[in-house]
């Protein structure tokens, strides 16, 4: 990924993730503009989010790989109501199920895209929205 994009500077920060010894590295990488995948040396499979144990072969000590940030929109829904103040500012917003170029699917938000323009199969790219100094939301926008 050659360009690290960010968004959301004028909005109330999204709810912060609870950092643990297992998740802090993932969120810090997102804050620095990288989407990390778990990379298993034993079975060769990638996973998301990174974990300490491979979800496929149960090998401990997974490595990390930086995702390319390229993805495809597999499915989505448009949210029109939210009880969370920071999310209320973003209404309507798109909850997107995206497939990364690496074959991993994950749930995220599609931003910088009016809901009427979202199309299944559209090319996306990752971007990041700072939450704290130690975390950022992993989001996608049209490529
Ligand atoms: Zn494995």
Backbone and ligand atoms as CSV (ligand in chain L), in Angstrom:
chain,resi,resn,atom,element,x,y,z
A,1,UNK,N,N,0.857,-1.171,0.000
A,1,UNK,CA,C,0.000,0.000,0.000
A,1,UNK,C,C,0.895,1.223,0.000
A,2,UNK,N,N,0.757,2.054,-1.011
A,2,UNK,CA,C,1.645,3.187,-1.126
A,2,UNK,C,C,1.101,4.431,-0.444
A,3,UNK,N,N,-0.226,4.522,-0.301
A,3,UNK,CA,C,-0.829,5.717,0.252
A,3,UNK,C,C,-1.599,5.345,1.509
A,4,UNK,N,N,-1.327,6.048,2.611
A,4,UNK,CA,C,-2.036,5.797,3.856
A,4,UNK,C,C,-3.073,6.899,4.035
A,5,UNK,N,N,-4.310,6.585,3.768
A,5,UNK,CA,C,-5.363,7.575,3.879
A,5,UNK,C,C,-6.030,7.500,5.243
A,6,UNK,N,N,-6.501,8.642,5.700
A,6,UNK,CA,C,-7.266,8.689,6.935
A,6,UNK,C,C,-8.514,9.521,6.688
A,7,UNK,N,N,-9.470,9.438,7.609
A,7,UNK,CA,C,-10.720,10.165,7.478
A,7,UNK,C,C,-11.268,10.461,8.862
A,8,UNK,N,N,-12.341,11.242,8.933
A,8,UNK,CA,C,-13.086,11.414,10.172
A,8,UNK,C,C,-12.573,12.467,11.128
A,9,UNK,N,N,-11.685,13.351,10.702
A,9,UNK,CA,C,-11.066,14.299,11.626
A,9,UNK,C,C,-12.073,15.242,12.276
A,10,UNK,N,N,-13.188,15.582,11.601
A,10,UNK,CA,C,-14.137,16.563,12.128
A,10,UNK,C,C,-15.251,15.937,12.959
A,11,UNK,N,N,-15.260,14.635,13.108
A,11,UNK,CA,C,-16.341,13.945,13.800
A,11,UNK,C,C,-15.917,13.496,15.194
A,12,UNK,N,N,-16.912,13.255,16.070
A,12,UNK,CA,C,-16.642,12.658,17.373
A,12,UNK,C,C,-15.993,11.293,17.141
A,13,UNK,N,N,-14.910,10.991,17.834
A,13,UNK,CA,C,-14.264,9.682,17.614
A,13,UNK,C,C,-15.230,8.516,17.872
A,14,UNK,N,N,-15.072,7.475,17.102
A,14,UNK,CA,C,-15.853,6.254,17.294
A,14,UNK,C,C,-15.490,5.653,18.651
A,15,UNK,N,N,-16.349,4.789,19.193
A,15,UNK,CA,C,-16.002,4.121,20.455
A,15,UNK,C,C,-14.659,3.398,20.315
A,16,UNK,N,N,-13.801,3.575,21.301
A,16,UNK,CA,C,-12.459,2.993,21.241
A,16,UNK,C,C,-12.499,1.496,21.534
A,17,UNK,N,N,-11.678,0.733,20.840
A,17,UNK,CA,C,-11.578,-0.690,21.158
A,17,UNK,C,C,-10.902,-0.884,22.512
A,18,UNK,N,N,-11.230,-1.973,23.172
A,18,UNK,CA,C,-10.558,-2.320,24.425
A,18,UNK,C,C,-9.266,-3.034,24.051
A,19,UNK,N,N,-8.154,-2.412,24.403
A,19,UNK,CA,C,-6.861,-2.975,24.024
A,19,UNK,C,C,-6.431,-4.052,25.012
A,20,UNK,N,N,-5.956,-5.152,24.468
A,20,UNK,CA,C,-5.405,-6.229,25.283
A,20,UNK,C,C,-4.019,-6.550,24.729
A,21,UNK,N,N,-3.301,-7.402,25.425
A,21,UNK,CA,C,-1.982,-7.787,24.917
A,21,UNK,C,C,-2.113,-8.463,23.551
A,22,UNK,N,N,-3.256,-9.061,23.284
A,22,UNK,CA,C,-3.478,-9.758,22.019
A,22,UNK,C,C,-3.888,-8.809,20.893
A,23,UNK,N,N,-4.563,-7.693,21.232
A,23,UNK,CA,C,-5.126,-6.833,20.185
A,23,UNK,C,C,-4.395,-5.505,19.998
A,24,UNK,N,N,-3.588,-5.102,20.958
A,24,UNK,CA,C,-2.981,-3.763,20.912
A,24,UNK,C,C,-2.144,-3.551,19.649
A,25,UNK,N,N,-1.414,-4.549,19.222
A,25,UNK,CA,C,-0.578,-4.415,18.034
A,25,UNK,C,C,-1.400,-4.188,16.771
A,26,UNK,N,N,-2.533,-4.867,16.706
A,26,UNK,CA,C,-3.423,-4.707,15.553
A,26,UNK,C,C,-3.937,-3.269,15.475
A,27,UNK,N,N,-4.428,-2.763,16.610
A,27,UNK,CA,C,-5.002,-1.410,16.615
A,27,UNK,C,C,-3.935,-0.347,16.402
A,28,UNK,N,N,-2.740,-0.562,16.953
A,28,UNK,CA,C,-1.640,0.389,16.751
A,28,UNK,C,C,-1.234,0.417,15.276
A,29,UNK,N,N,-1.191,-0.749,14.647
A,29,UNK,CA,C,-0.865,-0.800,13.218
A,29,UNK,C,C,-1.919,-0.041,12.413
A,30,UNK,N,N,-3.190,-0.211,12.775
A,30,UNK,CA,C,-4.257,0.520,12.079
A,30,UNK,C,C,-4.044,2.023,12.253
A,31,UNK,N,N,-3.655,2.433,13.453
A,31,UNK,CA,C,-3.414,3.866,13.712
A,31,UNK,C,C,-2.284,4.391,12.840
A,32,UNK,N,N,-1.355,3.500,12.501
A,32,UNK,CA,C,-0.228,3.873,11.651
A,32,UNK,C,C,-0.523,3.666,10.166
A,33,UNK,N,N,-1.754,3.219,9.864
A,33,UNK,CA,C,-2.154,3.103,8.465
A,33,UNK,C,C,-1.949,1.740,7.828
A,34,UNK,N,N,-1.962,0.702,8.661
A,34,UNK,CA,C,-1.785,-0.652,8.133
A,34,UNK,C,C,-2.872,-1.579,8.643
A,35,UNK,N,N,-3.404,-2.405,7.749
A,35,UNK,CA,C,-4.346,-3.453,8.125
A,35,UNK,C,C,-3.566,-4.752,8.241
A,36,UNK,N,N,-3.520,-5.299,9.451
A,36,UNK,CA,C,-2.744,-6.518,9.689
A,36,UNK,C,C,-3.619,-7.763,9.574
A,37,UNK,N,N,-3.031,-8.798,9.011
A,37,UNK,CA,C,-3.652,-10.117,8.957
A,37,UNK,C,C,-2.769,-11.074,9.728
A,38,UNK,N,N,-3.379,-12.095,10.325
A,38,UNK,CA,C,-2.604,-13.163,10.932
A,38,UNK,C,C,-2.022,-14.019,9.815
A,39,UNK,N,N,-0.781,-14.439,9.957
A,39,UNK,CA,C,-0.080,-15.186,8.920
A,39,UNK,C,C,0.529,-16.435,9.555
A,40,UNK,N,N,-0.032,-17.592,9.209
A,40,UNK,CA,C,0.416,-18.836,9.837
A,40,UNK,C,C,1.524,-19.502,9.020
A,41,UNK,N,N,2.697,-19.653,9.643
A,41,UNK,CA,C,3.825,-20.294,8.965
A,41,UNK,C,C,3.605,-21.795,8.811
A,42,UNK,N,N,2.761,-22.390,9.685
A,42,UNK,CA,C,2.548,-23.838,9.647
A,42,UNK,C,C,1.634,-24.261,8.499
A,43,UNK,N,N,0.490,-23.581,8.341
A,43,UNK,CA,C,-0.468,-24.002,7.303
A,43,UNK,C,C,-0.557,-23.012,6.142
A,44,UNK,N,N,0.080,-21.858,6.294
A,44,UNK,CA,C,0.112,-20.895,5.202
A,44,UNK,C,C,-1.127,-20.053,5.041
A,45,UNK,N,N,-2.099,-20.202,5.950
A,45,UNK,CA,C,-3.342,-19.443,5.805
A,45,UNK,C,C,-3.260,-18.094,6.518
A,46,UNK,N,N,-4.011,-17.147,5.953
A,46,UNK,CA,C,-4.143,-15.820,6.555
A,46,UNK,C,C,-5.448,-15.768,7.329
A,47,UNK,N,N,-5.508,-14.917,8.336
A,47,UNK,CA,C,-6.729,-14.781,9.130
A,47,UNK,C,C,-6.881,-13.340,9.589
A,48,UNK,N,N,-8.082,-13.015,9.978
A,48,UNK,CA,C,-8.388,-11.686,10.506
A,48,UNK,C,C,-9.464,-11.833,11.560
A,49,UNK,N,N,-9.324,-11.146,12.689
A,49,UNK,CA,C,-8.173,-10.343,13.074
A,49,UNK,C,C,-7.010,-11.238,13.508
A,50,UNK,N,N,-5.792,-10.673,13.547
A,50,UNK,CA,C,-4.648,-11.455,14.020
A,50,UNK,C,C,-4.909,-12.008,15.426
A,51,UNK,N,N,-4.509,-13.234,15.634
A,51,UNK,CA,C,-4.696,-13.897,16.920
A,51,UNK,C,C,-3.380,-14.541,17.329
A,52,UNK,N,N,-3.340,-15.063,18.530
A,52,UNK,CA,C,-2.109,-15.721,18.965
A,52,UNK,C,C,-2.060,-17.168,18.475
A,53,UNK,N,N,-3.233,-17.728,18.135
A,53,UNK,CA,C,-3.302,-19.109,17.670
A,53,UNK,C,C,-4.010,-19.129,16.315
A,54,UNK,N,N,-3.499,-19.911,15.373
A,54,UNK,CA,C,-4.113,-20.012,14.049
A,54,UNK,C,C,-5.506,-20.624,14.173
A,55,UNK,N,N,-6.555,-19.976,13.615
A,55,UNK,CA,C,-7.902,-20.527,13.715
A,55,UNK,C,C,-8.115,-21.750,12.820
A,56,UNK,N,N,-7.147,-22.072,11.961
A,56,UNK,CA,C,-7.287,-23.203,11.045
A,56,UNK,C,C,-6.566,-24.453,11.540
A,57,UNK,N,N,-5.330,-24.284,12.059
A,57,UNK,CA,C,-4.549,-25.465,12.450
A,57,UNK,C,C,-4.130,-25.427,13.917
A,58,UNK,N,N,-4.505,-24.391,14.638
A,58,UNK,CA,C,-4.261,-24.253,16.071
A,58,UNK,C,C,-2.789,-24.122,16.424
A,59,UNK,N,N,-1.956,-23.770,15.469
A,59,UNK,CA,C,-0.552,-23.510,15.759
A,59,UNK,C,C,-0.425,-22.172,16.489
A,60,UNK,N,N,0.365,-22.154,17.536
A,60,UNK,CA,C,0.574,-20.921,18.299
A,60,UNK,C,C,1.664,-20.081,17.642
A,61,UNK,N,N,1.643,-18.791,17.930
A,61,UNK,CA,C,2.708,-17.902,17.466
A,61,UNK,C,C,2.531,-17.416,16.045
A,62,UNK,N,N,1.320,-16.983,15.707
A,62,UNK,CA,C,1.080,-16.459,14.361
A,62,UNK,C,C,1.910,-15.210,14.102
A,63,UNK,N,N,2.378,-15.080,12.878
A,63,UNK,CA,C,3.006,-13.839,12.456
A,63,UNK,C,C,1.957,-12.881,11.927
A,64,UNK,N,N,2.390,-11.724,11.492
A,64,UNK,CA,C,1.491,-10.735,10.899
A,64,UNK,C,C,1.924,-10.445,9.480
A,65,UNK,N,N,0.949,-10.120,8.650
A,65,UNK,CA,C,1.232,-9.659,7.294
A,65,UNK,C,C,0.390,-8.412,7.060
A,66,UNK,N,N,0.979,-7.412,6.415
A,66,UNK,CA,C,0.237,-6.208,6.065
A,66,UNK,C,C,-0.611,-6.499,4.823
A,67,UNK,N,N,-1.910,-6.239,4.927
A,67,UNK,CA,C,-2.801,-6.436,3.785
A,67,UNK,C,C,-2.529,-5.360,2.738
A,68,UNK,N,N,-2.859,-5.678,1.490
A,68,UNK,CA,C,-2.661,-4.706,0.403
A,68,UNK,C,C,-3.603,-3.522,0.550
A,69,UNK,N,N,-4.744,-3.752,1.199
A,69,UNK,CA,C,-5.746,-2.692,1.321
A,69,UNK,C,C,-6.766,-2.709,0.197
A,70,UNK,N,N,-6.564,-3.574,-0.804
A,70,UNK,CA,C,-7.520,-3.686,-1.911
A,70,UNK,C,C,-8.587,-4.704,-1.534
A,71,UNK,N,N,-9.853,-4.378,-1.862
A,71,UNK,CA,C,-10.956,-5.250,-1.481
A,71,UNK,C,C,-12.112,-5.095,-2.454
A,72,UNK,N,N,-13.097,-5.981,-2.288
A,72,UNK,CA,C,-14.324,-5.957,-3.088
A,72,UNK,C,C,-15.503,-5.960,-2.130
A,73,UNK,N,N,-16.546,-5.206,-2.459
A,73,UNK,CA,C,-17.746,-5.175,-1.631
A,73,UNK,C,C,-18.571,-6.437,-1.900
A,74,UNK,N,N,-18.707,-7.282,-0.872
A,74,UNK,CA,C,-19.465,-8.530,-1.004
A,74,UNK,C,C,-20.930,-8.343,-0.657
A,75,UNK,N,N,-21.220,-7.519,0.340
A,75,UNK,CA,C,-22.589,-7.278,0.760
A,75,UNK,C,C,-22.599,-6.027,1.633
A,76,UNK,N,N,-23.766,-5.437,1.805
A,76,UNK,CA,C,-23.825,-4.248,2.656
A,76,UNK,C,C,-25.254,-3.990,3.099
A,77,UNK,N,N,-25.374,-3.157,4.130
A,77,UNK,CA,C,-26.668,-2.643,4.536
A,77,UNK,C,C,-26.471,-1.194,4.948
A,78,UNK,N,N,-27.525,-0.415,4.816
A,78,UNK,CA,C,-27.458,1.000,5.183
A,78,UNK,C,C,-28.141,1.174,6.535
A,79,UNK,N,N,-27.418,1.766,7.478
A,79,UNK,CA,C,-27.923,1.998,8.831
A,79,UNK,C,C,-28.469,3.419,8.906
A,80,UNK,N,N,-29.723,3.545,9.373
A,80,UNK,CA,C,-30.379,4.856,9.447
A,80,UNK,C,C,-30.606,5.328,10.878
A,81,UNK,N,N,-30.395,4.456,11.873
A,81,UNK,CA,C,-30.588,4.835,13.267
A,81,UNK,C,C,-29.456,4.245,14.097
A,82,UNK,N,N,-29.035,4.999,15.114
A,82,UNK,CA,C,-28.017,4.471,16.024
A,82,UNK,C,C,-28.183,5.103,17.391
A,83,UNK,N,N,-27.964,4.327,18.421
A,83,UNK,CA,C,-27.995,4.832,19.784
A,83,UNK,C,C,-26.631,5.317,20.253
A,84,UNK,N,N,-25.620,5.143,19.417
A,84,UNK,CA,C,-24.263,5.557,19.768
A,84,UNK,C,C,-24.020,6.956,19.197
A,85,UNK,N,N,-23.781,7.964,20.069
A,85,UNK,CA,C,-23.641,9.342,19.571
A,85,UNK,C,C,-22.651,9.505,18.420
A,86,UNK,N,N,-21.486,8.903,18.533
A,86,UNK,CA,C,-20.485,9.069,17.473
A,86,UNK,C,C,-20.970,8.477,16.150
A,87,UNK,N,N,-21.759,7.435,16.218
A,87,UNK,CA,C,-22.269,6.825,14.984
A,87,UNK,C,C,-23.472,7.595,14.460
A,88,UNK,N,N,-24.235,8.198,15.365
A,88,UNK,CA,C,-25.381,9.010,14.953
A,88,UNK,C,C,-24.925,10.148,14.028
A,89,UNK,N,N,-23.733,10.706,14.302
A,89,UNK,CA,C,-23.193,11.779,13.454
A,89,UNK,C,C,-22.918,11.302,12.035
A,90,UNK,N,N,-22.789,10.001,11.864
A,90,UNK,CA,C,-22.396,9.459,10.560
A,90,UNK,C,C,-23.581,8.911,9.771
A,91,UNK,N,N,-24.791,9.017,10.302
A,91,UNK,CA,C,-25.976,8.489,9.633
A,91,UNK,C,C,-26.276,9.235,8.340
A,92,UNK,N,N,-26.848,8.565,7.341
A,92,UNK,CA,C,-26.864,7.110,7.237
A,92,UNK,C,C,-25.461,6.618,6.895
A,93,UNK,N,N,-25.098,5.451,7.426
A,93,UNK,CA,C,-23.790,4.887,7.088
A,93,UNK,C,C,-23.942,3.451,6.607
A,94,UNK,N,N,-22.924,2.991,5.947
A,94,UNK,CA,C,-22.975,1.677,5.303
A,94,UNK,C,C,-22.122,0.683,6.079
A,95,UNK,N,N,-22.753,-0.390,6.562
A,95,UNK,CA,C,-22.026,-1.516,7.138
A,95,UNK,C,C,-21.740,-2.464,5.982
A,96,UNK,N,N,-20.473,-2.741,5.771
A,96,UNK,CA,C,-20.054,-3.477,4.578
A,96,UNK,C,C,-19.336,-4.771,4.940
A,97,UNK,N,N,-19.666,-5.823,4.209
A,97,UNK,CA,C,-18.936,-7.079,4.309
A,97,UNK,C,C,-18.006,-7.098,3.097
A,98,UNK,N,N,-16.717,-6.977,3.346
A,98,UNK,CA,C,-15.760,-6.831,2.253
A,98,UNK,C,C,-14.836,-8.037,2.177
A,99,UNK,N,N,-14.397,-8.337,0.963
A,99,UNK,CA,C,-13.418,-9.405,0.767
A,99,UNK,C,C,-12.114,-8.772,0.337
A,100,UNK,N,N,-11.090,-8.998,1.142
A,100,UNK,CA,C,-9.769,-8.458,0.826
A,100,UNK,C,C,-9.170,-9.199,-0.365
A,101,UNK,N,N,-8.255,-8.543,-1.034
A,101,UNK,CA,C,-7.526,-9.166,-2.140
A,101,UNK,C,C,-6.898,-10.493,-1.700
A,102,UNK,N,N,-6.547,-10.587,-0.412
A,102,UNK,CA,C,-5.907,-11.778,0.132
A,102,UNK,C,C,-6.911,-12.913,0.405
A,103,UNK,N,N,-8.212,-12.673,0.135
A,103,UNK,CA,C,-9.218,-13.711,0.316
A,103,UNK,C,C,-9.905,-13.718,1.667
A,104,UNK,N,N,-9.557,-12.792,2.525
A,104,UNK,CA,C,-10.149,-12.699,3.857
A,104,UNK,C,C,-11.377,-11.799,3.787
A,105,UNK,N,N,-12.469,-12.214,4.452
A,105,UNK,CA,C,-13.671,-11.385,4.533
A,105,UNK,C,C,-13.757,-10.761,5.913
A,106,UNK,N,N,-14.188,-9.522,5.970
A,106,UNK,CA,C,-14.369,-8.861,7.252
A,106,UNK,C,C,-15.485,-7.832,7.178
A,107,UNK,N,N,-16.031,-7.531,8.354
A,107,UNK,CA,C,-17.100,-6.553,8.476
A,107,UNK,C,C,-16.485,-5.202,8.790
A,108,UNK,N,N,-16.938,-4.174,8.087
A,108,UNK,CA,C,-16.380,-2.842,8.263
A,108,UNK,C,C,-17.451,-1.819,7.899
A,109,UNK,N,N,-17.050,-0.609,7.639
A,109,UNK,CA,C,-17.940,0.427,7.124
A,109,UNK,C,C,-17.400,0.889,5.781
A,110,UNK,N,N,-18.311,1.185,4.863
A,110,UNK,CA,C,-17.966,1.801,3.586
A,110,UNK,C,C,-18.240,3.289,3.738
A,111,UNK,N,N,-17.198,4.111,3.565
A,111,UNK,CA,C,-17.325,5.563,3.733
A,111,UNK,C,C,-16.968,6.263,2.426
A,112,UNK,N,N,-17.206,7.571,2.401
A,112,UNK,CA,C,-16.947,8.375,1.203
A,112,UNK,C,C,-17.711,7.818,0.007
A,113,UNK,N,N,-18.902,7.277,0.279
A,113,UNK,CA,C,-19.740,6.679,-0.763
A,113,UNK,C,C,-21.199,6.900,-0.373
A,114,UNK,N,N,-21.952,7.705,-1.135
A,114,UNK,CA,C,-23.380,7.824,-0.829
A,114,UNK,C,C,-24.037,6.440,-0.903
A,115,UNK,N,N,-24.941,6.115,0.036
A,115,UNK,CA,C,-25.558,4.787,0.030
A,115,UNK,C,C,-26.132,4.382,-1.327
A,116,UNK,N,N,-26.714,5.318,-2.074
A,116,UNK,CA,C,-27.318,4.971,-3.368
A,116,UNK,C,C,-26.275,4.556,-4.401
A,117,UNK,N,N,-24.995,4.834,-4.132
A,117,UNK,CA,C,-23.946,4.489,-5.091
A,117,UNK,C,C,-23.212,3.200,-4.737
A,118,UNK,N,N,-23.536,2.592,-3.588
A,118,UNK,CA,C,-22.880,1.334,-3.200
A,118,UNK,C,C,-23.388,0.201,-4.090
A,119,UNK,N,N,-22.476,-0.601,-4.591
A,119,UNK,CA,C,-22.823,-1.727,-5.462
A,119,UNK,C,C,-22.003,-2.953,-5.061
A,120,UNK,N,N,-22.677,-4.078,-4.928
A,120,UNK,CA,C,-21.961,-5.324,-4.670
A,120,UNK,C,C,-20.993,-5.566,-5.819
A,121,UNK,N,N,-19.769,-5.911,-5.473
A,121,UNK,CA,C,-18.740,-6.153,-6.479
A,121,UNK,C,C,-17.852,-4.951,-6.752
A,122,UNK,N,N,-18.193,-3.791,-6.192
A,122,UNK,CA,C,-17.374,-2.602,-6.456
A,122,UNK,C,C,-16.000,-2.729,-5.792
A,123,UNK,N,N,-15.008,-2.160,-6.441
A,123,UNK,CA,C,-13.637,-2.187,-5.922
A,123,UNK,C,C,-13.506,-1.177,-4.786
A,124,UNK,N,N,-12.843,-1.590,-3.717
A,124,UNK,CA,C,-12.671,-0.754,-2.534
A,124,UNK,C,C,-11.198,-0.681,-2.166
A,125,UNK,N,N,-10.890,0.297,-1.331
A,125,UNK,CA,C,-9.554,0.364,-0.736
A,125,UNK,C,C,-9.711,0.746,0.729
A,126,UNK,N,N,-8.790,0.280,1.520
A,126,UNK,CA,C,-8.850,0.530,2.961
A,126,UNK,C,C,-8.448,1.972,3.266
A,127,UNK,N,N,-9.017,2.502,4.320
A,127,UNK,CA,C,-8.537,3.741,4.906
A,127,UNK,C,C,-8.790,3.662,6.404
A,128,UNK,N,N,-8.231,4.602,7.146
A,128,UNK,CA,C,-8.236,4.504,8.604
A,128,UNK,C,C,-8.740,5.784,9.219
A,129,UNK,N,N,-9.512,5.644,10.295
A,129,UNK,CA,C,-10.042,6.806,11.011
A,129,UNK,C,C,-9.530,6.736,12.445
A,130,UNK,N,N,-8.713,7.692,12.818
A,130,UNK,CA,C,-8.126,7.700,14.154
A,130,UNK,C,C,-9.211,7.700,15.219
A,131,UNK,N,N,-9.023,6.895,16.256
A,131,UNK,CA,C,-9.923,6.879,17.410
A,131,UNK,C,C,-9.178,7.450,18.614
A,132,UNK,N,N,-8.018,6.877,18.899
A,132,UNK,CA,C,-7.132,7.355,19.960
A,132,UNK,C,C,-5.715,7.388,19.376
A,133,UNK,N,N,-4.737,7.740,20.210
A,133,UNK,CA,C,-3.348,7.675,19.744
A,133,UNK,C,C,-2.899,6.239,19.503
A,134,UNK,N,N,-3.655,5.291,20.066
A,134,UNK,CA,C,-3.267,3.886,19.981
A,134,UNK,C,C,-4.179,3.048,19.096
A,135,UNK,N,N,-5.172,3.669,18.449
A,135,UNK,CA,C,-6.110,2.870,17.656
A,135,UNK,C,C,-6.754,3.700,16.554
A,136,UNK,N,N,-7.204,2.988,15.528
A,136,UNK,CA,C,-7.947,3.603,14.431
A,136,UNK,C,C,-8.940,2.582,13.903
A,137,UNK,N,N,-10.073,3.102,13.400
A,137,UNK,CA,C,-11.053,2.235,12.763
A,137,UNK,C,C,-10.561,1.874,11.374
A,138,UNK,N,N,-10.770,0.622,10.997
A,138,UNK,CA,C,-10.418,0.138,9.666
A,138,UNK,C,C,-11.673,0.260,8.806
A,139,UNK,N,N,-11.608,1.120,7.807
A,139,UNK,CA,C,-12.768,1.427,6.959
A,139,UNK,C,C,-12.405,1.189,5.494
A,140,UNK,N,N,-13.407,1.280,4.644
A,140,UNK,CA,C,-13.167,1.131,3.205
A,140,UNK,C,C,-13.908,2.241,2.462
A,141,UNK,N,N,-13.372,2.574,1.282
A,141,UNK,CA,C,-13.997,3.567,0.410
A,141,UNK,C,C,-13.873,3.054,-1.027
A,142,UNK,N,N,-14.677,3.629,-1.938
A,142,UNK,CA,C,-14.539,3.216,-3.339
A,142,UNK,C,C,-13.113,3.444,-3.836
A,143,UNK,N,N,-12.599,2.495,-4.603
A,143,UNK,CA,C,-11.222,2.608,-5.112
A,143,UNK,C,C,-11.155,3.556,-6.296
L,1,ZN,ZN,ZN,-2.363,-22.437,10.595
